[in-house]
Amino acid sequence: MLRNAIEARGGDINAATHLYDWVRNNPAFEEVVYREYFLPVVPPPREGAKAEFWVKFDKTMRENLLVCSDCITILDSHNS
């Protein structure tokens, strides 16, 4: 579902696979490093130093999933 949401919003799901090489091979960047990040799967904290960031992040992820839900509904209607 997340793949469909990303593509529905114009994103490229394969970009992460190639991003490090693209940036590393671009002469405009120096000392490029690779780091892994993980998406949270629990509701964001409502209090604390970074609460506002996590609430915005959670909102964006939920919007992506709603777009994905619309895609599935459209695909289901075309397949019936």
BELFEN-V652937 format. One record per residue. RES is the residue in one small letter. PHI is phi in whole degrees, 0 to 359 (NA if undefined). PSI is psi in whole degrees, 0 to 359 (NA if undefined). NEAR is the number of other C-alpha atoms within 12 Angstrom. Layout:
BEGIN
RES;PHI;PSI;NEAR
RES;PHI;PSI;NEAR
END
This chain:
BEGIN
m;NA;321;20
l;296;323;23
r;301;313;21
n;298;320;24
a;296;316;25
i;297;314;25
e;294;323;19
a;295;332;23
r;267;9;21
g;90;8;14
g;278;166;15
d;244;111;17
i;290;344;18
n;267;355;12
a;300;319;15
a;299;326;16
t;299;325;13
h;252;351;14
l;303;314;18
y;302;312;19
d;296;319;16
w;300;313;16
v;289;316;19
r;299;323;16
n;275;357;14
n;270;122;13
p;294;349;11
a;285;347;10
f;246;144;13
e;233;151;10
e;52;50;12
v;287;134;16
v;238;156;12
y;251;133;15
r;221;145;9
e;264;143;9
y;231;148;7
f;241;144;6
l;276;134;14
p;288;146;14
v;240;15;12
v;238;159;12
p;302;150;17
p;287;156;22
p;292;144;18
r;264;354;14
e;223;158;12
g;116;175;11
a;298;322;10
k;250;18;13
a;302;317;15
e;298;318;15
f;300;312;16
w;292;327;22
v;294;317;21
k;296;318;17
f;300;313;21
d;299;319;22
k;298;316;16
t;296;316;19
m;298;318;26
r;296;321;23
e;298;318;19
n;301;317;25
l;293;326;23
l;294;319;21
v;300;317;24
c;298;317;24
s;300;318;21
d;298;321;19
c;297;317;23
i;294;320;20
t;298;317;16
i;296;314;15
l;298;318;13
d;298;321;11
s;290;331;10
h;283;333;9
n;274;353;8
s;261;NA;7
END
